[in-house]
Amino acid sequence: MVDIAIIGASGYTGGELLRILSRHDEAEIKIATSDRFADKPIYFVHGNLRGILNLKFEKFNIDRVIKHCDFVFFATPNGIAMRYVKQLLEVGIKVVDLSADFRFKDKSIYEKIYGIKHEAKDVDAPYGLTELNRKEIRNASIVANPGCYPTSIIPSIVPIIDIIDLERIVVDSKSGVSGAGASPKDVTHFPFINEDIIAYKIIGHRHVAEIEQELKKYTHQRVLINFTPHMIPVTRGILSTIHVFLKKEISEEEVRKRFLKCYENEKFIRILNIGEVPILNNIRGSNYLDIGGFLIDHERRRLVIIAAIDNLIKGASGQAVQNMNVMLNIKEEKGLDLIGQSP
Ligand SMILES: NC(=O)c1ccc[n+]([C@@H]2O[C@H](COP(=O)([O-])OP(=O)(O)OC[C@H]3O[C@@H](n4cnc5c(N)ncnc54)[C@H](OP(=O)(O)O)[C@@H]3O)[C@@H](O)[C@H]2O)c1
């Protein structure tokens, strides 16, 4: 049994970690932190866990975490995990960080993008896209869990990266409002977002550098992502439409075959049929990444791939638990046997 601490347990990804791990029979949640709700029962914030988890929030105290836990999830804003990981790693406690603190090999890129001075520059973590980096994750003491948009986009490009124009990749993504976290914001306010769709961070979204960094590992050339995110009036789910331009003739069947081959033994990546498009109803509440489309506009050499994930599960807490399972040599699907909530 592994003893778990969730730092930032009152938030949305923290709540999902609690929900998933409460059903994981090789993990026990010992500490769930929240400064705002310290001493309140978990169900005070996460009503879905009433009668399921008999635990109270407590203030974050690193000494208590070290004393009582073997594995720590940081479900905190950027800039928090970096302050504590060295202390944890030194005493053999393993970590999955859901923030962006350890996603960049070159920490100066992180500092530039996030405007935060990095306090653990010498700590390296594999990028936690489980299906693509399983070997490194298995041997790691700390894993950088990917951003939600990158989780939908990177695996949808890797199988065809050698046959596309790497400087002309266009991605249009839509996200449910839980992607913005639990604190109310103008953009997530019901009268504002309801019956509307809002493009935001049209140039220079923080996830662009993360996607480019990871895709560059598969090619020696420059990779440029043209990315426009949108907020849509749903609670959870990300749908990414990816346009790539082909350098050589290829059929839709061959494209799909490449995806089938790349992910043939992957339980959490489902390859749809040609022309079939992923929908949020099929993945919401689950750890699946559905990839479909595979349609080619031959005149323009444009291939369209469409991907869908639940931002809080495959895009955050589900993949974090998947990574924990790999790091601890537990069956990878443990705790993640979740089916989409259609409709
Ligand atoms: N939402 C998503 O879809 C998503 C997807 C992928 C990755 N992520 C990343 O996951 C992380 C958590 O996101 P979220 O959406 O769950 O955020 P959230 O709902 O805003 O929750 C943030 C949590 O962090 C805690 N916290 C805030 N400042 C803290 C501090 N200084 N020390 C310790 N705990 C602190 C809060 O606890 P209190 O109750 O004490 O305020 C709260 O529990 C972020 O880095 C985010 O970028 C989010």
PDBQT file of the ligand as one rigid body, heavy atoms in Angstrom, charges set to zero:
ROOT
HETATM    1  N1  LIG A 401      -7.775  22.391 -14.401  1.00  0.00    +0.000 N 
HETATM    2  C1  LIG A 401      -7.225  21.656 -15.363  1.00  0.00    +0.000 C 
HETATM    3  O1  LIG A 401      -7.911  21.229 -16.308  1.00  0.00    +0.000 OA
HETATM    4  C2  LIG A 401      -5.751  21.354 -15.338  1.00  0.00    +0.000 A 
HETATM    5  C3  LIG A 401      -5.241  20.451 -16.283  1.00  0.00    +0.000 A 
HETATM    6  C4  LIG A 401      -3.881  20.158 -16.285  1.00  0.00    +0.000 A 
HETATM    7  C5  LIG A 401      -3.044  20.742 -15.348  1.00  0.00    +0.000 A 
HETATM    8  N2  LIG A 401      -3.547  21.639 -14.461  1.00  0.00    +0.000 N 
HETATM    9  C6  LIG A 401      -2.618  22.229 -13.486  1.00  0.00    +0.000 C 
HETATM   10  O2  LIG A 401      -2.844  21.610 -12.223  1.00  0.00    +0.000 OA
HETATM   11  C7  LIG A 401      -2.619  22.556 -11.178  1.00  0.00    +0.000 C 
HETATM   12  C8  LIG A 401      -3.889  22.653 -10.329  1.00  0.00    +0.000 C 
HETATM   13  O3  LIG A 401      -4.950  23.108 -11.164  1.00  0.00    +0.000 OA
HETATM   14  P1  LIG A 401      -6.454  23.212 -10.651  1.00  0.00    +0.000 P 
HETATM   15  O4  LIG A 401      -7.267  23.540 -11.836  1.00  0.00    +0.000 OA
HETATM   16  O5  LIG A 401      -6.794  22.039  -9.826  1.00  0.00    +0.000 OA
HETATM   17  O6  LIG A 401      -6.329  24.522  -9.697  1.00  0.00    +0.000 OA
HETATM   18  P2  LIG A 401      -7.357  25.045  -8.610  1.00  0.00    +0.000 P 
HETATM   19  O7  LIG A 401      -8.694  24.439  -8.809  1.00  0.00    +0.000 OA
HETATM   20  O8  LIG A 401      -7.233  26.526  -8.632  1.00  0.00    +0.000 OA
HETATM   21  O9  LIG A 401      -6.736  24.491  -7.220  1.00  0.00    +0.000 OA
HETATM   22  C9  LIG A 401      -5.513  24.946  -6.720  1.00  0.00    +0.000 C 
HETATM   23  C10 LIG A 401      -5.182  24.239  -5.415  1.00  0.00    +0.000 C 
HETATM   24  O10 LIG A 401      -3.884  24.676  -4.997  1.00  0.00    +0.000 OA
HETATM   25  C11 LIG A 401      -3.948  25.067  -3.622  1.00  0.00    +0.000 C 
HETATM   26  N3  LIG A 401      -2.962  26.140  -3.417  1.00  0.00    +0.000 N 
HETATM   27  C12 LIG A 401      -2.987  27.404  -3.909  1.00  0.00    +0.000 A 
HETATM   28  N4  LIG A 401      -1.882  28.091  -3.522  1.00  0.00    +0.000 NA
HETATM   29  C13 LIG A 401      -1.163  27.224  -2.751  1.00  0.00    +0.000 A 
HETATM   30  C14 LIG A 401       0.070  27.346  -2.037  1.00  0.00    +0.000 A 
HETATM   31  N5  LIG A 401       0.788  28.478  -2.049  1.00  0.00    +0.000 N 
HETATM   32  N6  LIG A 401       0.522  26.270  -1.338  1.00  0.00    +0.000 NA
HETATM   33  C15 LIG A 401      -0.197  25.107  -1.300  1.00  0.00    +0.000 A 
HETATM   34  N7  LIG A 401      -1.371  24.933  -1.962  1.00  0.00    +0.000 NA
HETATM   35  C16 LIG A 401      -1.840  25.984  -2.678  1.00  0.00    +0.000 A 
HETATM   36  C17 LIG A 401      -5.375  25.518  -3.392  1.00  0.00    +0.000 C 
HETATM   37  O11 LIG A 401      -5.645  25.290  -2.024  1.00  0.00    +0.000 OA
HETATM   38  P3  LIG A 401      -6.397  26.321  -1.032  1.00  0.00    +0.000 P 
HETATM   39  O12 LIG A 401      -7.730  25.721  -0.737  1.00  0.00    +0.000 OA
HETATM   40  O13 LIG A 401      -5.524  26.390   0.151  1.00  0.00    +0.000 OA
HETATM   41  O14 LIG A 401      -6.516  27.642  -1.757  1.00  0.00    +0.000 OA
HETATM   42  C18 LIG A 401      -6.145  24.543  -4.271  1.00  0.00    +0.000 C 
HETATM   43  O15 LIG A 401      -6.392  23.341  -3.578  1.00  0.00    +0.000 OA
HETATM   44  C19 LIG A 401      -2.250  23.891 -11.844  1.00  0.00    +0.000 C 
HETATM   45  O16 LIG A 401      -0.849  24.014 -11.884  1.00  0.00    +0.000 OA
HETATM   46  C20 LIG A 401      -2.816  23.727 -13.254  1.00  0.00    +0.000 C 
HETATM   47  O17 LIG A 401      -2.136  24.492 -14.222  1.00  0.00    +0.000 OA
HETATM   48  C21 LIG A 401      -4.892  21.944 -14.420  1.00  0.00    +0.000 A 
ENDROOT
TORSDOF 0
